Amino acid sequence: MLCTSRLPHRTDSPRCAWGAPLAGRGHETRARASTCASRAAPPHAARASPPRRAAAAGGPFAPLPLPPPPPPSSHHPYPLIPPVQSLMSKLLKKAAGKLEDYAASRASSGSGGGAASSSAPPPSTPLDVLPSRRDILLHRQQRGVNLGSLFALEPWLTPSLFEGVASADSEMDLLRALPAAEARERLERHWRGFLDAGDWKWMREHGINTVRLPLLYVHFCASQAPQLLRHTEYAPYVDVYAGAWAHVERVLAQAAQHDIGVLVDLHGAPGAQNADGHSGLSGAKVQLWDGHAAAQNQTRTVEILVALASSLAPHEHVVGLELLNEPRNGATLQAFYERAAGAIRGAGVHMPLYLADGWDAPHYAQLVARREDFCVLDTHVYRCFTKDDHSHSASSHARSMRPGGASHGMLSHWSTAAQRSLVVGEWSAALNPASLHNCGDAKEAQREYAHAQLALFEETCAGAYFWTLKKEGGADPGWCLYTAIEQGILPSSLHPLASASAPSAEVLLRARHAAHEAHRTYWAAHGAGDGAHEAFAEGFAQATKDAAAFWQCDRSTVGFTQQWRRTRTQAYEKAKRSSNEWEYAHGFAQGIGAFKDALK
């Protein structure tokens, strides 16, 4: 089962004195292992059980039609469609449009596409131009980590910030408990000291190429759009956050200096999009969706997202904006997504938009697939919170992540439905003690589980972000990336191909000839004659050139494979004016796969 929230810190967890260094400060690697708080046994009864993800299958809105089944494997990737003949080209294109997932992603839809004028993507990179640095940053496989409690605070991660605050559950509790000047001083000191150059260097050295940056709306609005802060819960604290955005921009600059992308995540919206403390409010009434102020809060949130997206757009290393974190699902969420996305596109901002799945991934995967613009589905994967989680051993959880397992099948299905525009925005190596009971070697069992997750996410998703980089207290390989790597729960690099070498031109040429011959043979056997099928060969060749350009950029691999294939296929169609763009797309898909296979 998938969990819908992170629970608060243990009341018995070690707490650092105010101002003590967090685990993972960039100077002393060995010290980090002993300064991440243990959270192997989260307080399961600390708050009411969250809505179950499975329950969302019968949501309050009519389900979108299911997409076509996944195409055959790369070893036999040709759908059985009518022969390629000039007199049947119209029928061919219609059939290919149903069977080719790239074509499905181009089709407009009243349920998800928004206004065509606002959702259409910007001009694609011409065929004769290699992918730009920006292309690579947006489309590469994201091997990431969350910068949890840097800006959107969570007391269990940084308890020293909340010293003297009784029963703290959210950032708002800190503000209400302290004089404004003291609150500002604490926050400013925290923002300045949470990350240093050593942290960024460590992330690079361990295969991290992207970070997810959770923010509350006040961090942006206080100085950049104070008019949008009026009549919100954080309006009285505008002076406390006057310097917040300067610290956010410093983080963006540091990430760019180390060639690390940033996914900015609106973790807390006006009124709160969920009832958890990490939305920025304690005991939230979820007034983004409920109550007399809901409509006003939704309008204000859309305005904030447009302003935030416009501010982030010039930053080359900002790879996307997540519209909401873990929003409560309901009849309003999809309409909100469409409204916000349409407003952002209408403002001329075309960065990728990330949509949290609202604990109904099958539904929102189809919404993502039907949009014409670059949208991505975000799902969160935890296996430590529910009674069902506790009833399974670590080995059982690991088996579920492997081919043939339930979690593997589920994530594979969602990825196919979303046309691989899917990331796991949060995951961890944490397990309930019950799952480690009678395991023999508990550390090895946890390692097996963590490695199985990594392999699954690399196979099925365009990215994954561990929760979280660092936290205060004792060693915790379940939730602290520093400790997880240092203790061997996770590999030393999150990039599984970090030690691979680029394939030679000869290897790629042989692969292209073999794939082209197989393609020709297949269509000859299915009534298409022995044509040249040059579009297939062109697609394959372009894909390997592009993949090589990605690899030369920090050993990146193409993660959003179908989104990038769609971009290249659109450019091919525009340049060639050909009805064989489906063949080009086939060749392109196989070329991307062939390059990655040759890296192994």
C-alpha positions in Angstrom: 0.0 0.0 0.0 1.1 3.6 -0.6 1.1 6.0 2.3 -0.5 9.4 2.1 1.6 11.3 4.6 4.8 11.5 6.6 4.1 11.3 10.3 5.6 13.6 12.9 8.8 13.0 14.8 9.1 10.5 17.6 8.7 12.0 21.1 11.7 9.9 22.2 14.0 10.8 19.3 17.3 12.5 20.1 17.1 16.2 19.8 20.0 18.6 19.1 20.6 21.8 20.9 19.5 24.9 19.0 22.1 25.8 16.5 23.7 22.3 16.5 24.8 21.2 13.0 22.5 19.0 11.0 23.5 15.6 9.8 25.3 16.0 6.5 27.0 19.3 6.8 29.5 19.3 4.0 32.7 19.3 6.0 32.8 16.1 8.1 31.5 13.0 6.3 31.9 10.6 9.2 30.1 12.9 11.6 27.0 12.7 9.4 26.4 9.0 10.1 25.9 9.7 13.8 23.8 12.8 13.5 20.7 11.7 11.6 17.8 10.9 14.0 16.5 7.4 14.2 13.0 7.0 12.8 12.9 3.3 12.2 9.8 3.1 14.2 7.5 6.0 13.4 4.5 6.7 15.7 1.8 4.8 13.9 -1.0 6.1 16.1 0.2 9.7 16.2 -2.4 10.9 13.8 -5.5 9.5 12.2 -5.0 7.0 9.4 -4.8 8.9 6.1 -7.0 8.1 3.1 -6.0 4.9 1.5 -4.6 5.2 -2.1 -6.6 2.2 -3.2 -9.8 3.8 -2.2 -9.4 6.5 -4.9 -10.1 4.1 -7.7 -13.8 4.8 -7.4 -13.2 8.6 -7.3 -15.9 11.3 -7.5 -15.4 11.9 -11.2 -16.0 9.7 -14.3 -12.8 7.9 -15.2 -11.0 8.8 -18.3 -10.9 6.1 -21.0 -8.0 3.7 -20.4 -5.0 4.3 -22.8 -4.0 1.5 -25.2 -1.9 -1.4 -23.7 1.8 -1.0 -23.7 3.5 -1.6 -27.0 5.4 -4.9 -27.6 8.9 -5.2 -26.2 11.9 -3.6 -28.0 12.8 -7.0 -29.4 9.5 -7.1 -31.4 8.3 -3.5 -31.3 6.0 -3.4 -34.3 2.2 -3.1 -33.8 0.1 -5.1 -36.3 -1.3 -2.3 -38.4 -2.3 -2.3 -42.1 0.5 -2.5 -44.8 2.3 0.7 -45.6 0.8 1.6 -49.0 0.2 5.0 -50.4 -3.5 4.3 -51.0 -4.0 3.4 -47.4 -1.9 6.1 -45.7 -5.0 7.7 -44.1 -6.1 4.4 -42.6 -2.5 3.7 -41.5 -2.2 7.0 -39.7 -5.5 6.5 -37.9 -4.5 3.0 -36.7 -1.0 4.2 -35.7 -2.5 7.0 -33.8 -4.4 4.5 -31.6 -1.4 2.2 -31.1 1.4 4.7 -30.9 1.7 6.2 -27.4 3.5 9.2 -28.8 0.5 10.1 -30.9 -1.9 9.6 -28.0 0.1 12.2 -26.1 -0.3 14.7 -28.9 -4.1 14.3 -29.2 -6.0 17.2 -27.6 -8.6 16.4 -25.0 -11.3 18.5 -23.5 -10.7 16.8 -20.1 -7.0 17.6 -19.8 -5.7 19.7 -22.6 -6.9 23.1 -21.6 -7.1 25.8 -24.3 -5.0 25.0 -27.3 -3.6 28.5 -27.4 -2.2 28.2 -23.9 -1.2 24.6 -23.6 0.7 24.2 -26.9 4.4 23.7 -26.3 7.0 26.1 -27.7 8.8 25.3 -31.0 10.8 22.1 -30.8 14.5 21.8 -31.3 15.2 21.5 -35.1 16.3 18.1 -36.3 19.8 19.3 -37.4 20.5 20.7 -34.0 21.6 18.5 -31.0 19.7 18.8 -27.8 20.5 22.0 -25.9 21.6 22.1 -22.3 18.1 23.1 -21.4 16.6 20.1 -23.4 18.9 17.8 -21.5 18.1 19.2 -18.1 14.4 18.9 -18.6 14.4 15.4 -20.2 17.2 13.5 -18.5 16.7 10.7 -15.9 16.3 12.5 -12.6 18.2 10.8 -9.8 17.3 13.0 -6.9 16.8 13.8 -3.3 14.4 16.1 -1.4 15.7 19.1 0.5 13.2 18.4 3.2 12.8 21.0 6.0 15.1 23.5 4.4 12.1 25.9 3.7 8.9 24.0 4.4 9.7 23.0 8.0 8.8 19.7 9.6 9.6 19.4 13.3 10.7 15.8 13.2 13.4 16.7 10.7 14.7 19.8 12.4 13.5 19.8 16.0 16.2 22.2 17.2 14.3 25.0 15.3 11.3 24.3 17.4 12.9 24.4 20.9 10.5 26.0 23.3 7.5 25.5 21.0 5.0 23.1 22.6 3.5 20.4 20.5 4.9 21.7 17.3 3.4 20.2 14.1 4.0 22.9 11.5 5.9 26.0 10.7 3.0 28.1 11.8 3.4 26.8 15.3 6.9 28.3 15.4 5.6 31.7 14.3 2.8 31.8 16.8 5.0 30.8 19.7 7.9 33.3 19.2 8.3 37.0 18.9 8.6 38.0 15.2 12.2 39.1 15.6 13.3 35.8 17.2 11.4 33.8 14.6 13.0 35.7 11.8 16.5 35.2 13.4 16.0 31.5 13.8 14.7 31.0 10.3 17.4 33.2 8.7 20.1 31.3 10.5 18.6 28.0 9.4 18.3 29.1 5.8 21.9 30.2 5.7 23.4 27.2 7.3 21.3 24.2 6.1 23.4 23.6 3.0 27.0 24.4 2.2 29.4 23.7 -0.7 30.3 20.4 0.8 26.7 19.2 0.6 26.4 20.1 -3.1 29.8 18.4 -3.8 28.7 15.3 -1.9 25.5 15.1 -3.9 27.3 15.3 -7.2 29.8 12.6 -6.1 27.0 10.3 -5.2 25.0 10.4 -8.4 22.5 13.1 -7.6 21.6 15.3 -10.6 18.3 16.9 -9.4 16.9 18.1 -6.1 13.3 18.6 -5.1 12.8 21.9 -3.2 9.6 22.1 -1.0 8.4 25.7 -0.5 5.5 27.3 1.2 3.8 30.1 -0.6 5.0 32.7 1.9 8.7 32.1 1.0 7.9 33.5 -2.4 5.1 36.0 -1.8 6.6 37.9 1.2 9.1 39.8 -1.0 8.1 39.0 -4.6 4.3 39.3 -4.5 3.2 40.7 -1.2 -0.2 41.6 -2.6 -0.9 37.8 -3.0 -0.2 37.3 0.7 -3.1 39.4 1.8 -5.9 37.6 3.6 -3.9 34.4 4.0 -2.8 32.7 7.2 0.8 33.9 6.7 0.0 37.5 6.0 0.8 38.7 9.6 4.3 37.3 9.1 5.4 39.1 6.0 8.3 40.8 7.7 9.6 37.4 9.1 9.9 36.1 5.6 11.2 39.3 3.9 14.5 37.7 3.2 13.3 34.2 2.3 13.3 34.5 -1.4 16.9 35.6 -1.5 17.9 32.4 0.2 15.8 30.4 -2.3 17.6 32.1 -5.2 20.9 31.4 -3.5 20.0 27.7 -3.4 19.0 27.8 -7.1 22.4 29.4 -7.9 24.3 26.9 -5.9 22.5 24.1 -7.7 23.3 25.6 -11.1 27.0 25.9 -10.1 27.1 22.2 -9.5 25.0 21.3 -12.6 22.2 20.0 -10.4 18.6 20.6 -11.5 15.9 21.8 -9.2 12.2 20.8 -9.1 10.4 23.5 -7.1 7.5 22.1 -5.2 4.6 24.2 -3.7 4.5 22.2 -0.5 1.9 24.5 1.2 -0.8 26.6 -0.4 -3.2 29.2 1.1 -5.8 27.4 3.2 -3.8 24.1 3.0 -4.2 21.5 0.3 -4.1 18.6 2.9 -4.5 18.2 6.7 -0.9 17.5 7.4 1.5 19.8 9.2 3.9 19.9 6.3 1.3 22.0 4.4 2.4 24.8 6.7 -0.6 24.7 9.1 -1.4 22.6 12.1 -4.8 20.8 12.3 -5.5 22.3 8.9 -9.2 22.4 7.8 -8.0 22.0 4.2 -9.5 25.3 3.2 -8.1 25.2 -0.2 -11.0 22.8 -1.0 -13.5 23.3 1.9 -15.3 26.2 3.5 -16.4 29.6 2.5 -12.9 30.7 1.5 -12.1 27.8 -0.7 -12.8 29.6 -4.0 -10.8 32.6 -3.0 -7.9 30.4 -1.8 -7.9 28.5 -5.1 -7.9 31.7 -7.1 -5.1 33.1 -5.0 -3.1 29.8 -5.4 -3.4 30.0 -9.1 -2.2 33.6 -9.1 0.8 32.6 -6.9 1.7 29.7 -9.2 1.6 32.0 -12.2 3.9 34.5 -10.5 6.2 31.8 -9.1 6.5 30.1 -12.5 7.2 33.4 -14.2 9.9 34.1 -11.6 11.5 30.7 -12.0 11.4 30.6 -15.8 14.7 32.4 -16.4 16.5 29.8 -14.3 18.0 27.2 -16.7 18.4 24.6 -14.0 14.9 24.8 -12.7 13.5 21.6 -14.3 9.9 22.1 -13.3 7.2 23.4 -10.9 5.0 21.0 -8.9 1.6 22.7 -8.5 0.8 21.1 -5.1 2.3 18.6 -2.8 0.1 15.6 -1.7 -3.2 17.4 -2.3 -6.4 15.8 -0.9 -8.2 14.3 -3.9 -11.8 15.2 -4.8 -14.0 16.6 -7.5 -12.2 19.9 -7.5 -8.6 18.8 -7.9 -8.5 18.0 -11.7 -10.3 21.3 -12.5 -7.8 23.1 -10.3 -4.9 21.5 -12.2 -6.3 22.4 -15.6 -7.0 26.0 -14.5 -3.5 26.5 -13.0 -1.8 24.9 -16.0 -3.8 26.9 -18.4 -3.0 30.2 -16.6 0.7 29.4 -16.5 0.8 28.5 -20.2 -1.2 31.6 -20.9 1.5 33.6 -19.2 4.0 32.2 -21.7 5.8 29.9 -19.3 6.4 26.4 -20.8 8.5 24.7 -18.1 7.3 21.2 -17.1 4.5 21.2 -14.6 4.4 18.3 -12.1 1.0 17.1 -10.9 0.7 15.1 -7.6 -1.5 12.1 -8.1 -3.9 12.9 -5.3 -3.6 9.2 -4.4 -5.3 8.2 -7.6 -2.4 7.6 -10.0 -4.4 5.7 -12.6 -6.7 8.7 -13.2 -4.1 11.4 -13.2 -1.7 9.4 -15.3 -4.3 9.6 -18.1 -4.8 13.3 -17.5 -1.0 13.8 -17.9 -0.9 11.7 -21.1 -3.7 13.7 -22.7 -2.2 17.1 -22.3 -0.3 18.6 -25.2 2.2 20.4 -23.0 5.0 18.9 -20.8 3.2 17.7 -17.7 4.5 15.0 -15.3 2.8 12.8 -12.7 4.3 12.7 -9.2 3.5 9.7 -7.0 4.9 9.0 -3.5 6.0 5.5 -2.4 6.3 4.5 1.2 6.0 1.0 2.8 6.2 1.7 6.5 2.9 3.4 7.7 -0.1 1.1 7.2 -1.0 -2.1 9.0 -0.7 -3.9 5.7 2.8 -2.5 5.3 3.7 -3.9 8.8 2.3 -7.3 8.0 4.9 -7.8 5.2 8.5 -8.6 5.7 11.3 -6.6 4.2 12.0 -9.4 1.7 8.3 -9.5 0.8 8.3 -5.7 0.1 11.5 -6.2 -2.0 9.9 -9.0 -4.0 6.9 -6.7 -4.7 9.2 -4.2 -6.3 10.7 -6.7 -8.7 9.3 -8.0 -12.0 6.2 -10.0 -11.3 5.6 -8.3 -8.0 2.5 -6.2 -7.2 4.3 -2.9 -6.8 6.3 -3.4 -10.0 3.2 -4.1 -11.9 1.4 -1.1 -10.5 4.1 1.4 -11.1 4.7 -0.1 -14.6 1.0 0.4 -15.4 1.0 4.0 -14.2 4.2 4.7 -16.2 2.7 3.3 -19.3 -0.5 5.3 -18.9 1.4 8.5 -18.3 3.8 7.7 -21.2 6.7 7.5 -18.8 6.1 11.1 -17.7 6.1 9.8 -14.1 8.4 10.5 -11.2 8.4 9.2 -7.6 8.7 12.5 -5.8 9.2 10.9 -2.4 10.4 7.5 -1.3 12.5 6.2 1.5 14.3 3.1 2.8 12.3 3.2 6.0 10.5 0.1 7.2 8.4 -0.7 10.3 10.3 -2.8 12.8 7.7 -5.5 12.3 8.9 -5.8 8.7 12.5 -6.5 9.9 11.5 -8.9 12.6 12.9 -12.4 12.2 14.9 -11.2 9.1 18.2 -12.5 10.4 20.3 -9.7 9.1 18.1 -6.7 9.4 20.6 -4.4 7.7 20.9 -6.7 4.7 17.1 -7.0 4.5 16.7 -3.2 4.5 19.5 -3.0 1.9 17.7 -5.5 -0.3 14.5 -3.5 -0.1 16.1 -0.2 -0.9 18.0 -1.5 -3.9 14.9 -3.1 -5.2 13.1 0.3 -5.1 16.0 2.0 -6.9 16.0 -0.6 -9.7 12.2 -0.3 -10.1 12.2 3.4 -10.3 15.1 3.5 -12.8 13.3 1.0 -15.0 9.8 2.4 -15.0 10.0 6.1 -14.1 11.7 9.2 -15.4 13.0 10.1 -11.9 12.9 9.5 -8.2 13.6 11.7 -5.2 14.7 10.2 -1.8 13.1 11.7 1.3 15.3 13.3 2.5 19.0 14.6 2.3 19.6 15.2 6.0 17.9 15.4 9.4 18.9 16.1 13.0 19.5 13.4 15.6 21.0 9.9 15.5 21.9 7.7 12.5 18.8 6.9 10.4 19.4 5.1 7.1 15.7 4.9 6.5 15.1 8.7 6.1 18.6 10.3 5.8 20.4 9.9 2.5 23.8 10.6 4.0 23.4 7.7 6.4 21.7 5.4 4.0 24.7 5.6 1.6 27.4 5.6 4.4 25.9 2.5 6.0 25.5 0.7 2.6 21.7 0.6 2.6 21.9 2.4 -0.7 24.7 2.2 -3.2 27.5 4.7 -3.2 26.0 6.3 -6.4 22.3 6.6 -7.3 23.4 6.6 -10.9 23.5 2.8 -11.8 25.6 3.5 -15.0 28.0 5.9 -13.4 31.0 3.7 -14.2 29.9 2.8 -17.7 31.6 3.9 -20.9 29.9 5.4 -23.9 29.3 2.9 -26.8 31.5 3.3 -29.8 30.2 4.5 -33.2 30.8 1.0 -34.6 28.6 -0.6 -31.9 25.8 1.9 -32.5 26.1 1.4 -36.3 25.8 -2.3 -36.0 22.8 -1.9 -33.7 21.2 0.4 -36.2 21.7 -1.9 -39.1 20.3 -4.9 -37.2 17.3 -3.0 -36.0 16.6 -1.6 -39.5 16.9 -5.0 -41.1 14.5 -6.5 -38.5 12.1 -3.6 -39.2 12.2 -4.2 -42.9 11.8 -8.0 -42.5 8.8 -7.6 -40.2 6.9 -5.3 -42.6 7.8 -7.5 -45.6 6.2 -10.4 -43.7 3.1 -8.3 -43.0 2.3 -7.1 -46.5 4.3 -3.9 -46.7 6.7 -5.1 -49.3 10.5 -4.7 -49.1 10.5 -0.9 -48.9 13.5 1.1 -47.6 11.8 2.3 -44.5 14.3 5.2 -44.3 12.2 7.0 -41.7 12.9 4.2 -39.2 16.6 4.4 -39.9 16.6 8.2 -39.6 14.8 8.0 -36.2 17.2 5.4 -34.9 20.2 7.5 -35.9 18.8 10.7 -34.5 18.1 9.0 -31.2 21.6 7.6 -30.8 23.1 11.0 -31.6 20.8 12.6 -29.0 21.5 10.0 -26.4 25.3 10.5 -26.9 24.7 14.3 -26.3 22.9 13.5 -23.1 25.7 11.2 -22.0 28.4 13.8 -22.7 26.4 16.1 -20.3 27.4 14.6 -16.9 26.7 11.0 -18.1 23.0 11.8 -18.3 20.5 9.3 -19.9 17.2 10.2 -21.4 14.5 9.8 -18.7 11.4 11.3 -20.3 11.9 9.1 -23.4 8.4 9.5 -24.9 8.3 13.2 -24.3 11.6 13.7 -26.0 10.6 11.3 -28.8 7.4 13.3 -29.3 9.5 16.5 -29.5 11.8 15.0 -32.2 8.9 13.4 -34.1 7.1 16.7 -34.3 10.3 18.3 -35.7 10.6 15.4 -38.2 7.0 15.8 -39.3 7.5 19.5 -39.8 10.8 19.2 -41.7 9.9 16.2 -43.9 6.1 16.7 -44.4 5.9 12.9 -44.4 3.2 10.5 -43.4 5.8 8.1 -42.0 6.4 9.9 -38.8 5.1 6.8 -36.9 8.1 4.9 -38.4 10.5 7.6 -37.4 9.1 7.4 -33.9 9.6 3.6 -33.8 13.1 4.0 -34.9 13.7 6.7 -32.4 12.4 4.6 -29.5 14.6 1.7 -30.4 17.7 4.0 -30.8 17.3 5.4 -27.3 17.0 1.9 -25.9 19.9 0.6 -28.0 22.2 3.4 -26.6 21.3 2.7 -23.0 21.7 -1.1 -23.5 25.2 -0.5 -24.9 26.1 1.3 -21.7 25.6 -1.8 -19.6 
